[in-house]
Amino acid sequence: MALLMAMLIANAGALSAQSTDQLHTDWADLARYRDANAQLGAPHPGEQRVVFMGNSITDAWAQYFDSMFPGKPYVGRGISGQTTPQMLVRFRQDVIALNPRVVVILAGTNDIAGNTGPSTLQMIENNLASMTELAQANGIKVVLSSVLPVFDYPWAKGLEPAPKIVALNVWIRDYAAAHGAIYLDYYRAVSDERGGMRSDLSTDGVHPNEAGYRVMAPLAEQAIERALKRRR
């Protein structure tokens, strides 16, 4: 009996510790931009704020915003490694609450890489559609970006992502056309003959370098201008 009681107490302690760990796991990284969002405040009258929502590609790009988009009220809300379900969880606080005129969404590659577990294209599409619907329901124009080309992920080799990215981009293009969003095609500008990213525009085949971002910047500007002119 004493042994049984000791085992129960030990198990209860382990479960308690596990529960505590779970409580302190910020799976969607909601804390990342919490303070920055509070400091940003509401847009000024007439300000055409744009939020860039994404993963590490967007996260790293934000450091170049001042030089590539001088004078523009563009806000980076990318988080390295994130997948579309994580972005969907934080979409309200990191996009909607900031009251932008436009959101530029670049997401899906980490889902294909399996960063938060196995993911089908349908799952990615559902999350992109949900973010689009949330934005539009709150009067925010949506720019849906093509996923950047990848021949192989350095951290998840052998997944053959290239054809999956092509298929996802076809869906993004068609969904945008059918739902009043703007399709932003980075893919054609940065891809090589293998369906990967051009070697002069990336050091790892996944993330753009500064030259890559300089190719992407005018494409983003054009898409944002088109979105701002949309009535719906």
Backbone torsions as a table, in degrees:
resi	resn	phi	psi	omega
1	MET	NA	-43.9	179.9
2	ALA	-62.9	-38.6	178.7
3	LEU	-64.5	-41.3	179.3
4	LEU	-62.1	-44.5	179.9
5	MET	-62.4	-40.9	-179.8
6	ALA	-63.3	-39.4	179.3
7	MET	-66.4	-41.0	179.2
8	LEU	-63.1	-42.2	179.8
9	ILE	-65.3	-41.5	179.6
10	ALA	-64.3	-43.3	179.2
11	ASN	-65.1	-39.8	178.3
12	ALA	-62.3	-38.9	178.2
13	GLY	-65.0	-40.8	179.6
14	ALA	-65.3	-43.2	178.7
15	LEU	-64.6	-38.9	178.5
16	SER	-62.8	-43.5	178.9
17	ALA	-63.7	-40.6	179.3
18	GLN	-63.2	-44.2	179.8
19	SER	-61.9	-40.1	178.4
20	THR	-63.2	-41.9	178.1
21	ASP	-61.2	-42.9	179.9
22	GLN	-63.4	-39.1	179.4
23	LEU	-64.0	-27.5	-177.4
24	HIS	-99.5	12.1	177.3
25	THR	-97.0	111.2	179.4
26	ASP	-91.5	78.7	-170.5
27	TRP	-56.2	-41.1	-179.1
28	ALA	-91.7	2.8	-179.6
29	ASP	57.4	46.8	179.2
30	LEU	-64.1	-23.6	-178.4
31	ALA	-78.8	-16.4	-173.4
32	ARG	-54.9	-49.4	-175.1
33	TYR	-110.7	11.7	-175.5
34	ARG	-57.7	-49.9	-179.1
35	ASP	-70.0	-40.0	179.7
36	ALA	-63.4	-37.5	177.9
37	ASN	-64.0	-41.8	179.9
38	ALA	-65.0	-38.5	-179.9
39	GLN	-73.3	-27.7	-177.8
40	LEU	-64.4	-43.1	178.9
41	GLY	73.2	-175.1	-177.7
42	ALA	-77.3	154.0	176.4
43	PRO	-62.9	148.4	174.7
44	HIS	-70.8	157.4	177.3
45	PRO	-54.5	129.0	179.7
46	GLY	83.5	-5.5	-178.5
47	GLU	-72.0	132.3	178.4
48	GLN	-103.3	72.5	-177.7
49	ARG	-67.2	140.5	177.1
50	VAL	-128.6	130.4	176.2
51	VAL	-107.3	129.8	174.5
52	PHE	-98.2	112.2	-179.0
53	MET	-103.2	130.8	-179.0
54	GLY	-179.0	-156.7	-177.2
55	ASN	-109.7	-144.7	-176.7
56	SER	-64.7	-28.3	179.3
57	ILE	-63.5	-43.4	176.2
58	THR	-73.2	-39.5	-179.7
59	ASP	-57.5	-46.8	-179.0
60	ALA	-73.1	-28.4	-178.8
61	TRP	-67.7	-32.2	-173.8
62	ALA	-55.8	-29.7	-179.7
63	GLN	-66.3	-18.6	-179.5
64	TYR	-99.8	-0.6	-174.5
65	PHE	-57.8	-43.0	-176.7
66	ASP	-61.8	-35.4	-178.7
67	SER	-88.0	-32.0	-177.9
68	MET	-88.9	-25.2	178.5
69	PHE	-129.4	59.5	-173.4
70	PRO	-58.7	130.3	176.2
71	GLY	78.5	-0.1	-177.8
72	LYS	-92.3	138.5	179.6
73	PRO	-82.5	64.2	-178.4
74	TYR	-98.7	134.4	-173.2
75	VAL	-120.3	124.9	178.5
76	GLY	-90.0	127.1	176.8
77	ARG	-132.2	48.3	175.6
78	GLY	-93.7	147.9	176.3
79	ILE	-133.0	124.9	-176.2
80	SER	-56.7	134.4	174.8
81	GLY	85.0	-6.1	-171.5
82	GLN	-75.4	152.0	176.3
83	THR	-110.0	170.5	-176.2
84	THR	-62.3	-35.1	176.9
85	PRO	-64.2	-35.7	176.8
86	GLN	-66.5	-41.4	178.5
87	MET	-64.8	-38.0	178.7
88	LEU	-62.9	-39.1	179.5
89	VAL	-62.3	-40.2	-176.9
90	ARG	-96.3	6.3	-174.3
91	PHE	-62.5	-38.8	-177.8
92	ARG	-65.6	-45.3	-176.8
93	GLN	-79.1	-32.7	-173.8
94	ASP	-95.5	-7.0	176.8
95	VAL	-129.0	-67.0	-172.1
96	ILE	-58.3	-44.8	-177.5
97	ALA	-65.7	-16.6	-179.9
98	LEU	-87.3	-4.5	176.0
99	ASN	54.2	50.0	177.4
100	PRO	-78.2	162.4	170.7
101	ARG	-79.9	-33.2	-175.0
102	VAL	-138.6	144.8	168.3
103	VAL	-119.3	134.5	175.7
104	VAL	-107.5	113.4	-176.2
105	ILE	-104.0	123.8	176.0
106	LEU	-128.6	104.1	-170.8
107	ALA	-156.8	156.6	172.8
108	GLY	126.7	-25.8	-176.2
109	THR	-66.3	-37.8	179.7
110	ASN	-71.0	-25.8	173.3
111	ASP	-64.7	-45.8	179.2
112	ILE	-62.9	-34.8	177.4
113	ALA	-74.3	-10.9	178.2
114	GLY	78.5	28.9	-175.6
115	ASN	-60.4	-33.8	177.6
116	THR	-118.3	30.2	178.5
117	GLY	109.0	171.6	-178.9
118	PRO	-58.5	139.5	-178.1
119	SER	-141.3	132.8	174.7
120	THR	-88.7	163.5	175.5
121	LEU	-61.2	-36.3	179.0
122	GLN	-60.2	-39.5	178.5
123	MET	-63.8	-42.9	178.6
124	ILE	-63.8	-45.3	-179.3
125	GLU	-60.5	-41.8	179.0
126	ASN	-60.0	-42.9	-178.8
127	ASN	-69.1	-39.6	176.7
128	LEU	-63.8	-41.2	177.8
129	ALA	-63.6	-40.4	-180.0
130	SER	-65.2	-41.7	176.9
131	MET	-63.5	-40.0	178.4
132	THR	-62.6	-46.6	-178.8
133	GLU	-64.2	-40.7	177.5
134	LEU	-61.2	-44.8	-179.8
135	ALA	-63.3	-50.2	-176.3
136	GLN	-64.8	-34.1	177.4
137	ALA	-65.1	-20.3	179.3
138	ASN	-107.4	19.6	174.4
139	GLY	74.6	21.4	-178.7
140	ILE	-103.1	127.9	176.4
141	LYS	-72.9	146.6	-173.2
142	VAL	-118.3	131.4	169.2
143	VAL	-113.1	117.6	177.6
144	LEU	-100.7	117.6	-176.0
145	SER	-89.0	144.7	170.3
146	SER	-65.2	148.3	173.2
147	VAL	-71.3	138.0	-179.9
148	LEU	-70.3	148.9	-177.4
149	PRO	-67.5	143.9	175.0
150	VAL	-142.2	128.0	175.1
151	PHE	-85.7	-38.2	177.6
152	ASP	-159.3	139.8	178.3
153	TYR	-84.7	127.8	179.3
154	PRO	-59.4	-30.9	-177.1
155	TRP	-97.0	-3.6	-179.7
156	ALA	-149.6	70.5	-172.0
157	LYS	-72.7	152.1	173.5
158	GLY	85.8	8.6	-177.9
159	LEU	-84.4	-9.8	-179.3
160	GLU	50.3	61.7	-174.4
161	PRO	-74.9	-20.7	-171.2
162	ALA	-53.3	-52.6	-179.7
163	PRO	-67.9	-29.4	177.8
164	LYS	-66.7	-39.7	178.7
165	ILE	-65.9	-40.8	177.4
166	VAL	-60.2	-46.2	-179.7
167	ALA	-63.6	-41.3	178.9
168	LEU	-64.6	-40.3	-179.9
169	ASN	-65.5	-35.0	175.2
170	VAL	-61.4	-43.6	178.4
171	TRP	-64.3	-44.9	-179.5
172	ILE	-59.1	-45.2	179.4
173	ARG	-59.6	-47.6	-177.1
174	ASP	-69.8	-38.8	178.9
175	TYR	-64.5	-43.6	179.5
176	ALA	-59.3	-44.9	-179.3
177	ALA	-62.9	-34.5	-176.4
178	ALA	-85.0	-14.4	-172.6
179	HIS	-126.3	23.4	172.3
180	GLY	72.1	21.1	176.1
181	ALA	-104.1	166.2	176.9
182	ILE	-100.0	132.7	176.1
183	TYR	-93.2	125.1	-179.1
184	LEU	-108.1	109.5	-173.6
185	ASP	-96.1	91.9	171.6
186	TYR	-79.1	-31.2	-168.3
187	TYR	-52.4	-52.5	-175.5
188	ARG	-62.7	-28.9	-176.4
189	ALA	-79.8	-21.4	-173.1
190	VAL	-122.0	0.6	-175.4
191	SER	-88.4	155.8	175.6
192	ASP	-109.7	-174.2	-174.2
193	GLU	-69.2	-17.8	179.3
194	ARG	-88.4	-7.1	-171.7
195	GLY	86.5	15.5	173.8
196	GLY	-104.6	-175.4	178.2
197	MET	-87.6	142.3	179.1
198	ARG	-55.5	136.3	-174.7
199	SER	-65.5	-26.0	179.3
200	ASP	-78.9	-8.9	-176.2
201	LEU	-110.9	1.8	-178.3
202	SER	-156.0	150.0	177.6
203	THR	-98.3	-17.8	-177.0
204	ASP	-127.0	3.3	179.4
205	GLY	81.1	1.7	-179.2
206	VAL	-126.1	-46.8	-174.6
207	HIS	-102.9	132.8	177.1
208	PRO	-66.3	148.3	167.2
209	ASN	-90.4	-172.3	-177.6
210	GLU	-59.7	-39.0	178.2
211	ALA	-61.7	-38.8	178.1
212	GLY	-63.4	-44.2	178.9
213	TYR	-64.7	-32.4	179.3
214	ARG	-70.8	-25.9	171.2
215	VAL	-72.5	-39.0	-176.3
216	MET	-74.4	-33.0	-172.1
217	ALA	-56.8	-51.5	-179.2
218	PRO	-65.4	-29.4	176.3
219	LEU	-66.7	-40.4	177.1
220	ALA	-64.5	-43.4	179.3
221	GLU	-59.4	-44.7	179.7
222	GLN	-62.2	-41.8	-179.9
223	ALA	-67.0	-40.1	178.7
224	ILE	-63.4	-43.1	178.1
225	GLU	-61.4	-41.1	177.8
226	ARG	-64.0	-40.8	179.5
227	ALA	-64.4	-41.9	-178.4
228	LEU	-63.6	-27.7	-179.4
229	LYS	-83.6	-13.0	178.7
230	ARG	-68.3	139.1	179.2
231	ARG	-80.4	-32.7	-178.5
232	ARG	-103.2	NA	NA
